[in-house]
Amino acid sequence: MDMGAMKTISIVGHTALDYIFDIPAFPSANSSACIKDYEQFYGGGAANTAAAIAKLGGDCELISPVGADFIDLNYETHLRNMGVKLGRLIRFEDEKTAKAYIFNDDEHNQITYFYWGASSRFPELEVPEVQMVHLATACPKFNVRMSQAADFVSFDPGQDLMKYSKEDLLSIFSRTNILFANRHEIQRICEMTDQSFSELRDDIKTIVVTYDVDGSKIYEDDAIDIPAVKASPVDPTGAGDGYKAGFLVGVLKDCDLEVCGKIGATAASFIVEKCGCQTNLPTWEQMRRRYVDAFGDEL
């Protein structure tokens, strides 16, 4: 496959700093819990996806607002070293970069509290002309506008799903080529749009639903089951972003959908093996070797 033949994809959404906490169990209301450990990592759904795409050799740019602390956090240097294009990153000197406070319990359940910071300034950004766009978690109204400016739209409402109105979702869906959602989100999407899953499939060419350790399923004309790739999991945070990054690199390389899903599953298997969404991003060659071991197919 010729990496030079690939297109550029624009990734829209949050750039954030992640604080990941380990707790034994989630407390009930009006009580407390002991924090066993915590660490700080680079994160944000869009930045995670862009960094993973770039590390896999894909050509991508990040469209995201950041705060005055962005350079001091060494986040800019980190993303540039990964190969992410930052020409459309907007820095607001009167804001802090977004922060995510992520709590994981001993049963691998997770709750996230998100401080929008600079991400709250999305409505002020101009919509650039782009050919291919992946809409990650971000401001719904800005994502509606971005969907109207692109020829190819990949959409991942993610944890910001409940911020979308029915009209926002239907507007973006009318332009969406690929919709990503986990098993819980796809159910909520159907409820929010008053559609059955069958009706949703009629409106969107490709729908990818992830099922954690049970793999993923790609719905187009038929349903394609993609098994999860064996890993030694340490932290589930960022696995979904890694999957989407791998899948989209497959799209950029004109792979068929099953191969795209397998690349996504393989990329995600690296992410969960270390704490932090961008700590253990694979190169194309690292991913390829594990892909061959897992599926027996050459890339």
C-alpha positions in Angstrom: 0.0 0.0 0.0 1.3 3.4 -1.0 1.4 5.8 2.0 2.1 8.6 -0.4 -1.2 8.1 -2.1 -3.2 8.9 1.1 -5.4 11.9 1.5 -5.3 14.4 4.4 -8.0 14.2 7.1 -9.0 17.1 9.4 -9.7 16.1 13.0 -12.1 18.4 14.8 -12.7 18.4 18.6 -11.2 18.7 22.0 -7.5 19.0 22.9 -7.3 18.3 26.6 -5.1 17.3 29.5 -6.2 14.1 31.2 -6.0 13.4 34.9 -6.6 9.7 35.4 -7.5 8.5 38.9 -7.6 4.9 40.2 -10.2 4.4 42.9 -11.4 1.1 44.5 -15.1 1.8 43.8 -17.3 4.8 43.0 -18.7 6.4 46.2 -22.4 7.1 46.8 -23.7 10.7 47.0 -22.5 12.8 50.0 -19.6 10.4 50.7 -15.9 10.1 49.7 -13.5 7.6 48.2 -9.8 7.0 48.6 -7.7 7.8 45.5 -5.1 5.0 45.1 -3.1 6.8 42.5 -3.4 9.4 39.7 -1.4 10.6 36.7 -1.4 13.4 34.2 -1.5 12.7 30.4 -2.1 14.3 27.1 -5.6 13.7 25.9 -8.8 15.1 24.3 -10.7 12.9 21.8 -9.6 14.9 18.7 -6.0 15.2 19.8 -5.9 11.5 20.7 -7.2 10.5 17.3 -5.0 12.9 15.4 -1.8 11.7 17.3 -2.7 8.1 16.7 -3.3 8.7 13.0 -0.1 10.6 12.6 1.9 7.9 14.5 0.5 5.3 12.1 1.8 7.4 9.2 -1.5 9.1 8.2 -1.7 12.7 7.1 -3.9 14.7 9.4 -4.4 18.1 10.8 -6.0 19.1 14.2 -8.7 21.8 14.3 -9.1 22.7 18.0 -9.1 25.7 20.4 -6.5 25.5 23.2 -5.6 27.7 26.1 -2.6 29.9 27.1 -1.1 27.0 28.9 -0.8 24.8 25.8 2.8 25.5 25.0 3.9 25.4 28.7 2.4 22.0 28.9 4.7 20.9 26.1 1.6 19.6 24.3 2.4 21.6 21.1 5.9 20.0 20.9 4.5 16.6 21.6 1.9 16.8 18.8 4.4 18.2 16.3 6.8 15.4 17.2 4.0 12.9 16.4 3.6 14.5 13.0 0.2 16.2 13.6 -0.3 19.4 11.5 -1.2 22.3 13.8 -1.7 25.2 11.4 -5.4 25.4 12.3 -5.0 25.2 16.1 -6.4 28.4 17.7 -4.9 29.6 21.0 -7.0 31.7 23.4 -4.8 33.6 25.8 -7.6 34.2 28.3 -8.5 30.5 28.6 -7.0 27.3 30.0 -6.7 24.2 27.8 -9.6 21.8 28.4 -9.1 19.2 31.2 -10.6 15.8 31.7 -10.8 14.1 35.2 -11.2 10.4 34.6 -12.0 8.0 37.4 -11.5 4.2 37.0 -12.6 1.7 39.6 -11.4 -1.9 40.2 -14.1 -3.3 38.0 -12.9 -1.2 35.0 -15.9 1.1 35.2 -15.2 4.7 34.3 -16.7 8.2 35.0 -15.3 11.4 33.4 -15.7 15.0 34.5 -14.8 17.5 31.7 -13.7 21.1 32.0 -14.3 22.7 28.6 -11.9 25.7 29.1 -10.8 26.8 25.6 -13.1 24.3 24.0 -16.0 26.6 25.0 -14.8 29.0 22.3 -15.6 26.6 19.5 -18.5 28.8 18.3 -16.0 31.7 17.6 -13.9 29.6 15.2 -14.3 30.0 11.4 -15.1 26.9 9.5 -12.3 26.1 7.0 -12.7 24.3 3.7 -11.8 20.7 4.2 -12.1 17.6 2.0 -12.2 14.9 4.7 -13.2 15.5 8.3 -13.5 13.5 11.4 -15.9 15.1 13.9 -14.8 14.0 17.4 -16.3 15.2 20.7 -16.8 18.9 20.4 -19.3 21.8 20.2 -22.4 20.4 18.5 -23.2 23.6 16.6 -19.6 23.9 15.3 -19.7 20.2 14.2 -22.9 20.9 12.3 -21.2 23.7 10.4 -18.1 21.6 9.8 -20.2 18.7 8.4 -21.6 21.1 5.8 -18.1 22.2 4.7 -16.6 18.7 4.0 -16.9 16.3 1.2 -16.4 13.3 3.5 -17.6 13.2 7.1 -16.7 10.7 9.9 -18.7 11.4 13.1 -18.1 10.4 16.7 -20.4 12.3 19.1 -18.9 10.3 22.0 -19.3 11.6 25.5 -20.7 14.9 24.2 -23.7 13.1 22.7 -26.2 14.5 25.2 -25.3 18.0 24.2 -26.7 17.5 20.7 -30.3 18.3 19.8 -32.3 16.0 17.6 -31.9 18.6 14.9 -28.1 18.8 15.3 -27.8 15.0 14.9 -30.1 14.7 11.9 -28.3 17.6 10.2 -24.9 15.9 10.7 -26.3 12.5 9.8 -27.5 13.8 6.4 -23.8 14.5 5.6 -22.2 11.5 7.5 -20.3 8.8 5.6 -19.2 6.9 8.8 -20.8 7.0 12.2 -18.8 5.7 15.2 -20.5 4.8 18.5 -20.2 2.4 21.3 -23.1 0.0 22.3 -24.5 2.5 24.8 -24.2 5.6 22.5 -25.9 3.9 19.5 -29.0 3.1 21.7 -29.1 6.8 22.9 -28.7 8.0 19.3 -31.8 6.0 18.3 -33.8 7.4 21.2 -32.7 11.0 20.6 -33.6 10.9 16.9 -36.8 8.8 17.3 -35.4 6.2 14.9 -34.9 2.5 14.9 -31.4 1.2 14.2 -32.7 0.0 10.9 -33.9 3.5 10.0 -30.5 4.9 11.1 -28.8 2.4 8.8 -30.9 3.6 5.9 -29.7 7.2 6.5 -25.9 6.5 7.1 -23.7 4.5 4.7 -21.5 3.0 7.3 -22.1 2.6 11.0 -19.4 1.2 13.3 -20.4 0.0 16.8 -17.8 -1.0 19.4 -18.5 -3.5 22.1 -15.4 -3.3 24.3 -13.8 -6.7 24.8 -16.4 -8.2 22.5 -14.9 -6.4 19.5 -16.9 -4.3 17.0 -19.4 -4.6 14.3 -19.4 -2.7 11.0 -22.8 -2.1 9.4 -23.0 -1.3 5.7 -24.8 -3.5 3.3 -24.1 -6.4 5.6 -22.8 -6.6 9.2 -19.1 -7.4 9.6 -17.9 -8.8 13.0 -14.4 -7.6 14.0 -13.0 -9.4 17.1 -11.0 -7.6 19.7 -7.2 -8.1 19.4 -5.6 -9.8 22.4 -3.8 -7.4 24.7 -2.6 -7.0 28.3 -4.9 -4.3 29.4 -3.8 -1.7 32.0 -6.2 1.2 31.3 -9.1 1.4 28.9 -8.9 5.2 28.5 -8.4 6.1 24.8 -9.1 2.7 23.3 -12.0 4.0 21.3 -9.9 6.9 19.9 -7.2 4.4 19.0 -9.7 2.2 17.2 -11.1 5.2 15.2 -7.7 6.3 14.3 -6.7 2.9 13.0 -10.0 2.6 11.1 -9.6 6.0 9.5 -6.0 5.3 8.4 -7.5 2.2 6.7 -10.0 4.5 5.0 -7.2 6.9 3.9 -5.4 3.9 2.4 -8.5 2.7 0.5 -8.7 -0.5 2.5 -12.0 -2.5 2.5 -14.2 -2.1 5.6 -13.1 -5.4 7.3 -9.5 -4.4 7.0 -10.2 -1.0 8.4 -11.9 -2.6 11.4 -9.1 -4.9 12.0 -6.5 -2.1 11.8 -8.7 -0.2 14.3 -8.9 -3.2 16.7 -5.1 -3.7 16.4 -4.3 -0.1 17.1 -6.7 0.0 20.1 -4.9 -3.1 21.6 -1.8 -1.0 22.0 -3.5 1.9 23.7 -4.9 -0.2 26.6 -1.5 -1.6 27.5 -0.3 1.6 29.2 -2.0 4.4 31.1 -2.8 7.5 29.0 -4.4 7.8 25.6 -1.2 8.8 23.8 1.4 6.9 25.8 1.6 3.7 23.7 0.7 4.7 20.2 1.9 2.2 17.6 3.8 2.9 14.4 2.4 1.3 11.2 5.0 -1.4 11.4 4.3 -2.2 15.0 0.6 -2.4 14.2 1.2 -4.4 11.1 3.1 -7.1 13.0 0.4 -7.5 15.6 -2.3 -7.4 12.9 -0.6 -10.4 11.1 -0.3 -12.3 14.4 -3.9 -11.7 15.3 -5.6 -12.2 12.0 -3.1 -14.2 9.9 -3.5 -11.7 7.0 -0.8 -9.6 5.5 -1.2 -5.8 5.1 
